[in-house]
Amino acid sequence: MRLHFQDRGRAALEVEQVFNQSTVTTSFATNPMKLLTPRSRGQCVCTYASNFGGGLVAGDQTRLDLRVGAQARCFLGTQASTKVYRNPHRLPCGHATSASIEAGGLLVFAPAPVQPFAQSSYEQRQQFELGPEAGLVLLDWFTAGRAACGERWSFAHFSTRNEVWRKPARGPDGVNHELDKAGRELLFVDASSLDESEGPLNARHRTGRFNCFAMLLLIGAPVQEAAKRALLEVQHLGIKRRQSLLACASPLQDGTLLRLAGEEVAEVEQSVRRYLAPVAECLGDDPWSRRN
């Protein structure tokens, strides 16, 4: 299923360094998307994406174009979880993000989890391009749905894909190696897909007893120390039989990848916030406190 985006459901945000302050220079959104920016200027810009109606209905296809200028800092979250309403006819429904972080810039992309309702269908594609010495924190997570309403892992289709690219400096021989046609190096790619046609989503070998899955990526010079701290913390965690929260971490080129699976969404969120605490220091603000 390929997504085709038009002007409807499109948002754009640009952040630049202006007189040593990160500043929103462009911001617009069309229905059903909207952008809320409680801090449009400062050490860090804080913006929250949302949807009219609180979620996506069948046929909604939204897109966000984001640019963080050189040395600028930007946090982008969401007001609440992204609800995906029922879509029994499986009409195209999804979201795409295209983000560029220029030299020395930092983007913390940390939305609330996606919450697919029963019979819903959703596809998400996100691509990030890093300039020299730029940094990215990317949180991508989803829940079992409305478990309290008996809709645990009862959606029809959910898929998400993340790509992180970088335009590297030239090597000693003056030639770039292993680049795509746009002159970019692929740093990271991650994809997940769940479809009811392949069997019960809550089968033991698929989601099992867990109700929330999260992927957290910290990469680039601005968050190097935070990435190292998260890696060390997870490596020192013990493992107990049937524990309610599982976490693993892997070192990457210039960063760390964390994966979490939890029986309770709140427990996963608490763990994510703990790993992101050093990132708040980089931003000079704690944007997560605004949602409390």
N, C-alpha and C positions, 0 to 999 in steps of 0.2 A: 504494500500500500504506500503510494507516494503522496506527499503533501504538496498542495499548490496554494500559495499564499497571495492574497490580494490586499488592497488597502484596508479592508475591514479587518478589525482585530490586530492592528499593527501598532507597535509602540517603538519609540526611539529615545535614547538617552546618550548624551555626550558630556563628559566631565573633563575639564582642563585645569591646569595649574595657572591661576591668575593672581599675580602679586603674592606668590608664595602660599596661596590657599587653593585647595581643591574646590572647584566651582562648577555648578551645572550651567552649561552654555546652550544646550538643546534638550528639550523635553516635550514630547507630545505622545498622545495615545488616542486610538479610535475604538469605539464600541466593538466588542465587550471588554476591552482592556482599559486599565487606567493606572497611572503612576502617581504615587503620593510621596512627596519629598519633604519630610520634617526638617532636614538639615541640607540646604542647598549650597552651603559654603562653609568651609572650615578645614581643619586638618584632614577630615574625611567627609565625603558626601554620603548621606544615608537616604536610600530610596526603597519604597516598597511597592511591588506590583500587585495588582488585584484584578478581579473580574466583576463586572456588573452582574448581579444575580448570585454571586458567591461561588461560581464554578463554571464548568464548560458543559454545554448541551450538545446533542448530536448535530454535527455539521460545523461546529466551531473549530476554526483553525487560526491560531494566533501566532504572532511572531514578534520577537524583541530584537532590535539592533542596538548594540551597545558599544561605545568607544570610550576608553579611559586614556587620556592624554599622558604625555611624558611626565613622570614624577607625581602624577595625581593619585588620589586614593578614593576608592568607591566601595561602598557596601550596598548590595542589592538583595533584598529579601522579599517575603510576601506577608500580607496581613494575616493570613491564616492558611490552613491546608488547601491545596488545589483540589476541589471536589469535581469529580467527573460523573455526570449524571447518566442514567440508564440510556442505552442506545441499542435497542433490540435489532435494528436493521443494520448495525455496524457501519453507519455513515462515517466518512472521514472526519476524525476528531483528533486534534493534537496541538502541539506547540513546538516552535523552533526558536532557538536563540543563536545569534551570531555576535560574537564579542571580540573586540580588538583591544589589547592592552599594550600601550606603547612603552618606550624605553623607561625603565625605572618605575613604572606605574604598578599599582596593586588593585586587583579586583577580588573582593570577597563575595562570592555568589552563593548565598545560603538561604534558599527558599524553605518554607515549611513543606512537609511531605505531600506527595500526591495521594489522594484518597479516592480510589475508583469504586463507584457504587455497583450494585448488582446489574448485570447485563450491559455494562458500559464497555466502551472500546476507546483506547487512547494510545497515541504514538508521540514520542518526544524525541527531538533531535537537537543537540547543542554542540556548537563548535566555538573554540576559543583560540585566538592567535596571540602569542606573546612576542613582544619586542625584546631587545637586549636588556638583561637585568630586570625584567618585569616579573611580577608574581601573581599567582592565582590560587585562591582557595575555593574549591568547588564541592558543594554538598548536593548529592542527588539521592533521594530516599522516597520510599513509598510504603503504604500500609495495606492491611488486608481488606480495608473498606469499612463499612459500618457494622463492625462485629457485634455491637450491642443490639442491633436490629436483626441479627441473624443473617447478615450478608457477608460472612467471613470468606474471603477468597472466592467470591461468586461472580466476578466480572468476566467478560468474554475475552478481552485481549488487553494486554498492557506491554509496551515496549519502550525502552529508553536507550539512547546512544550518546556518548560523549567523546569528543575528539579535542585534543590539545595540540596545537602546532606552534612552531617557532621559526622565525627567520634568523638562522645562525650567522655568526661572523664567518668570514672566509678563513680557510685553513692556511697553514704555512705555505702551501704550494699555490695559494690564491684560487683554489677551486673548491666549491661546495660539493659535499658528497651526500648521496642518498636523499635527494630533495625531490619534491613533486614539481609539477610544471609551473607552479606559482613561486618556486624558490623557497619552499617551506620544509622544515623537518618535523616529522610526526613524533611527538614526545609521548603521547598517551592516547589509548583508545579503550573504551569500555562499553559493553552492551549487555542488556538484560531483556529477556522476552518471556512472557507467560501467556499461553493461549489455551482456552478450554478444549479446543479440538484435539489437543495432545494428551488429554487425560485430566483427572481431577487436580485442581491447582493446590489443594491442601494435602496432597499425597505426601508420605513420609520422605520420599526422595526429592520433593520439590520445596514446598514451604513448611510442611510439617507443623510443629507446634508454635512456630514463630509468627508474629503479627506485624513485624516491621523490619525492613531491610534498608541499610544505608551504606552509601559509598562516600568517603571523604578524602579529597585529594588536596595536598598542600605542596605547591611546586614553585620554584623560583627564588631568587635572592632575597626579596623582602620578607619571606616567611621561612627562611632556611632553619633558623633556630627553633621556631615553633614545630616544624616538621621533624626535627631531630628529637625534640622532647616527646612528641606524640609517639614516635617509633619506639623509643626507650621505654616509655610507660607501658605500652601494650606488650612489649617483649617480656616485661617482668610480671605480667598478670599470670596468675595460676589458672588451671582449668579444673573445674569440678563437674562431676557427672550431673546431667540434667540442669545445669545452671541456666537461669532465665535470660542472660545476656552473653552473647559470644562476640569476641572482637579479635581481629587479626590485623597485622600491619606488615607492609613490604616496602623496602627501600626502592626508590626510583631515581633516575637521573635528575639531580637537583631537587629531590622531594621525597615525599612519603605518601603511600596509599593505605588507607584504613577501610576495613569493611566491618560492619556490625549487623547482628541479627538479634532481635529481642522479642520476648513474649509480650512486653508492654511498650507501647509507643513512648510513654513518658520516660521509661528507663533508657531507651535509646537516645532521646532528646537530652536527658541529663548528661549522658556520657559524651555526646557530641559537643555540648557546651563546655565540658571540662577540657576536651582536646583543643577547643577553639579559644580558650581563655588567653593564651599568649598572643593570638591574632588580634584580640581587642586592644592589646598594648600597642601593636603596630598601627592600628587605626586611630589611636588616641581617644577612643570612645567604645562603649559597650552597646552596640545596636540591639542586641538580643533583649536587653532590659526594657526596650520600648514596647515589646509585645506582651510584657507581664501585666 
